[in-house]
Amino acid sequence: MNKKITPLRLATLVTLPYVVVYCPTALAQMQSIAANSGASVSSAKAAAKSDKALTLTLVGVLVNGQEQGNIDALYESDSDARYDNQNDRYYLSVDDLAALTQVSFATVHRQDHDRADSSHKDAYKVSTPIGETQISADKIVSYRGKSYLSLSTLKKLGITADYSQPDLAIILNMGWRPSKDTTSQTNGNTPKKIPIDYHPSRAGLLGLSFDSSLSASESRDDQNKASSTNRQMYADIGAYGYAFGGVWGINARGYDYDSGSDYGAGSEDKRPNRDSFGKTALDGFGYLPSEWDDWEIDNLYWAKSEKHLATRLGINRPNSLGQGAQTSGSEFTGAMLAYSNQDISRHLSYFDEDSRSLLQNTSQDYQHLRGTGAAGGVAELRISGRPVARVQIGLDGRYEFLNLDVSQLSLTDTVVEVAIYAYPLARQPLDIRPILLGKRRTNAATDELIIEAGIGRTGNLINSDARRAINNNDTAAHLYTEYGVNNRLAVRGGINTNIQNLPKDNDSISWHAGANYSLSPYSNADISYANTPTQDLWQAQLQYQRKKVWANYQYQARQYDKTVANTSLQNKGSTDRLSDRRHQLLLNYSPSDQTNISLNQYYDDLAIKKPNSDDYYAYTSVNHRFNESLNAGVNWNSRDDRYGYRLTWQDGYNLRAKNNATQMAGTRNTIGISGDNDSDTLSLRHQLDNWTSLGQSISRLHENNNILYQGDISHRFDASQVLHNIGLGSTDSSVNAGYSLYDGQVGWLVDWQLSTRKGIDFSLGYKHRYVDAVPSSRYTDLINDGSFINERELPAWTQNNYVFAKLSFDLFKAPKQGLKFGNYPRQSAGNVVVDINHHADSPIDHDSMRFELDNQEVKASLLASQPTRSQYLISNIKAGDYTLTMDSENLPLEYSTGELQTPRIRVSNYAPTSVPLQLEKSYGVSGRLADAKDGVVVTIYQENKLVQRVTTGSYGYYQIFGLSPGTYTVQAKGYEAQKVDITNDFVMQIMLQPTPHSATQ
């Protein structure tokens, strides 16, 4: 097998003969001096090996796989043959180590009483990017005035060093990347401050939202009475943006209600509204919001956050961060403050026009994994065999992974391991260690302290109506804290003044405390207590989970005043305090992927019991999927002795898009049978094609055996082409029509629903004597007038006529642009909007673009594209200062060959940083020398000014890029000059001929 000859090995082999030729006795003299001169080798180690020969030898060096040239290493040539480790026989000088690895050495002088003893030498204090350590004097070899360390000793510095005999080179591997860039360092070794080119915007609008609904109905309570109409309108308008380094939001809500039960003030006959249904509905569409009965400011705030601290001013609502028994407080107007000793940003609520609180209950269990390994090595975290993170092992042998979100892991199925490597480029780990984790139910990470505090006045004081209704002397104050003690235990507690206080007891306070503990990877326990002026609450919870079994036991105890119960309680005598207790056991078992069984059991020991109610009751359900088409389920509730069942069959098939290019899974037919104590229903749905389906159902009411027939047709159509022309993008639109037949009366409905990816939703519908078997969730959010009756009764819909309309949309505003339909990408950190100006004939409209922030790759999404300008958004960037670099991969060639701008930018939370970049076209010249010589300098001039110079490569080829349109002269010494005209393209195959004089030489 032929030995590989690398450039480094070749350089070393070529150099050695010259050393021997010019200094034939050099090596022999070095050996003689080293053996006979005690002054040359003065360390304790060298003294102990004074009979060993130390010589300088030329070796190559590779650092983290990169060749670094040649150096002189110290070699112990007469080392005892018993020692096979080559690393103990080679030494590197301290000076070379500092230059190659950027490790700094500081001399630690020996004590004065040792100075007379020449065998005691100065030691070194060593500083590396991963820590500090000290090299004792006995590890240092002095030779000809320089200090050397053996390759084996370098492991103490976090450097894995090996001598490679095939390459005649020393290979150094470490967990950091030495940088040769010292331009940003001053004489005092402090980084220079680079000026900021672009700062975040000071204030602006990020988005608007609008949500409105209108409903009008006609009903008749009795066949012998005239019908009455009512109308209901609702609107919600919001805006949010940034200002003063933070984010602001405002929300206003309006209501208007015109009901048949309303009578005019001073009216003597008090007759209900007898206007026709059509007039009532049409009046609603023409009724301006400014004429509505009531408008109010529902939300107004300003918030700001940094790494550890967050603030919110305005209308606030304390968040229920904890679990179990707690007292979180109610809405107030004032100020809130939140703190985390690690990172407050991951606990913040998302701020928009409807944001109500400062912190949110994330239920993210962040844990720290700590351990020990090879100093200077690497620890790799693996989740089910997949590497997810790597950290450097310090010089003390310690490593830690911070903030692993265990809540996202299924510990019953997931294997967590840590692999230890000797150095970053090592292929095989030294050790693989399994890690056992448990889940806490907490917001605080391990070693994290979270604090939320607030103070103000109870209620929303922005509205005048609210101010009149609230006693302004009610002070609202609260304090909540949570701490992750370790990977198993988290504690919490809080205190507040504005919850469950008696009318004459505004100064009382409420408080709560709790703890959550992970007993094992499969179990968790929580205990809590809360105290208010009117009651005491205790709660304990134990949870267990394996792959197929989940169990949760909860115990609750409550003691409260009789005044809270609002009853005379004569049977309780003179007892002032009442007690309630509840035991709850929830069981869930999945014997297979097809079957799920649940059993929920409750036992209540209540001071006030409902008549004819049992202390013990249970709810159970069984669901089973027989195959891909057939599934069934049954349930039973012992409290009301109610049952339910369902059986559904679907046949699957492939849906094809209109262009026959895309295939999707769908169902052709669906047949369902369902029922409960009140009714049984048979339903069928047939999919005619990708866009149209038919449905029919028959329901029988048990009480009177009446039959309800229902049917509908639904058609989905594509309006994207029409709406895209007006900037609304792709849409999903459908029209539905249906009928009902109950008790000999026919009803019908029709509705149209439209939604777009730009955040616009619209629906319009009408019902005439239509009967629903059960209130439809499709319309429930539009009805607020109690038109539905008990869902166990038929018919559930009572109006003769009902019309509804709903419109909602969102708008966002990017810097230097107007309002556009759609949502601004959600983010809690900073963002950068790159405004690229370019030429119209070379547009830039890729959906994504790559940039770098301080050499870290980030992706940007396209916000807008115009003939001469494109905007890209880089979102969720941590606040700080960065150098922005544009990746030329997605740029047209004429933009990528020139020098791109690299501005220094500042990013802050919420406020966008707008960065304008101007792209200029540049081209290039390429060719070769006619005689194919390499290493010849080629220059290019414009109007006698040197523009660039390059050196020819193999076969005399050269390339020159970054040239703007114009006339240039390409020349080289000994060759005829060539004039080149660059217009709007690259010029190639420019050949330089040797001059006649040089050709004859």
Number of C-alpha atoms within 10 A of each C-alpha: 3 4 7 10 12 13 13 20 21 14 15 20 17 11 14 13 12 11 14 12 10 9 12 12 11 15 16 12 13 14 18 14 18 22 17 14 11 13 14 17 24 22 25 19 16 23 14 10 16 18 13 18 19 27 23 19 14 18 25 25 26 18 17 20 11 11 15 13 15 18 18 16 22 22 21 20 14 14 17 10 7 6 10 10 12 17 19 18 20 25 25 21 20 18 14 15 17 14 13 17 21 17 18 17 19 12 12 16 13 13 10 8 7 12 13 8 9 11 15 17 22 17 19 20 14 19 16 20 17 17 14 17 16 16 20 13 18 15 18 26 25 19 20 11 11 14 17 21 20 22 22 19 18 20 19 19 23 31 25 24 22 19 21 15 11 11 21 18 23 23 21 22 25 24 22 18 12 15 10 10 7 9 8 11 12 10 6 6 9 9 12 10 8 11 10 13 12 16 17 20 18 13 16 17 19 25 23 26 22 17 18 19 20 21 26 27 26 25 19 14 11 8 7 7 8 11 20 21 27 24 23 21 25 20 19 19 19 22 22 24 23 22 17 13 17 21 26 27 25 22 22 18 17 19 16 19 18 17 17 18 12 13 15 11 7 7 8 8 8 12 12 17 18 14 15 12 22 14 10 20 23 11 13 19 12 8 12 9 16 9 9 14 12 13 18 16 18 20 22 24 25 21 23 20 24 17 16 14 18 21 19 24 19 23 28 27 21 25 19 15 21 27 18 22 22 26 28 24 22 19 21 24 24 23 20 26 20 23 22 23 13 18 17 21 21 16 21 18 17 17 22 22 24 21 20 24 21 25 25 17 15 16 17 21 23 23 26 16 16 10 12 14 22 24 24 32 31 27 29 21 24 20 14 12 12 12 13 10 13 18 16 27 27 24 23 18 16 17 23 16 18 14 17 18 15 18 18 11 15 15 19 12 10 11 17 18 19 24 19 24 24 26 28 21 14 14 9 11 16 14 13 15 12 11 12 11 19 19 28 32 22 27 25 29 28 24 16 21 22 22 20 23 19 23 19 22 21 27 25 22 21 16 14 11 11 14 14 10 10 14 12 13 9 17 20 23 23 24 21 25 21 25 22 25 16 15 21 20 21 27 21 25 21 22 23 25 26 25 21 19 16 13 6 7 11 17 13 15 19 24 23 24 22 23 24 26 23 21 17 15 18 18 19 22 21 22 20 23 22 22 20 21 19 17 18 19 21 20 21 20 18 19 18 17 18 15 13 13 15 17 18 18 18 19 16 19 18 19 17 18 16 17 12 13 12 8 9 10 13 8 7 13 8 8 11 10 16 17 16 16 17 17 16 17 18 18 17 19 17 17 12 9 9 13 16 18 18 18 17 18 16 17 16 16 15 15 15 13 12 9 6 6 10 14 14 15 16 17 18 18 18 18 19 18 16 12 9 11 13 16 18 18 18 18 18 18 15 14 14 10 11 13 17 17 18 18 18 17 18 18 13 14 12 13 16 15 11 8 6 8 7 10 10 10 9 16 17 17 18 18 18 18 18 18 18 17 14 16 20 18 19 17 18 17 20 17 17 12 13 18 12 16 18 18 18 18 18 18 21 19 20 13 11 7 10 13 19 21 21 23 18 18 18 18 17 17 14 13 16 16 12 13 14 13 9 8 12 20 18 17 22 15 19 19 18 18 18 19 20 24 18 19 10 9 10 15 19 19 20 18 18 18 17 18 19 21 14 18 17 20 19 18 18 18 19 19 22 20 22 26 27 20 23 16 18 12 8 7 10 11 9 18 15 11 14 6 14 18 14 11 14 15 14 22 20 19 22 21 21 19 20 24 21 22 20 19 17 18 19 21 20 21 19 21 19 9 11 9 15 17 21 21 19 16 12 11 14 20 20 21 25 24 22 24 21 17 19 20 15 11 8 15 17 23 19 13 12 15 21 17 20 16 17 12 11 11 12 15 14 18 16 18 18 15 17 13 14 14 19 20 25 25 23 21 21 16 18 15 16 11 18 19 17 21 19 21 16 16 11 15 18 13 16 21 20 21 19 19 12 16 13 15 18 19 21 22 23 23 26 28 26 28 24 23 21 16 18 13 18 17 21 22 22 19 22 15 17 23 23 15 14 16 14 16 15 18 14 21 18 23 16 15 10 9 10 12 15 15 17 15 16 20 17 11 14 19 21 24 18 21 17 19 21 16 16 12 14 21 18 22 19 20 13 15 21 14 18 15 13 17 14 17 13 13 15 17 16 13 13 19 21 22 18 18 13 11 9 10 11 7 5
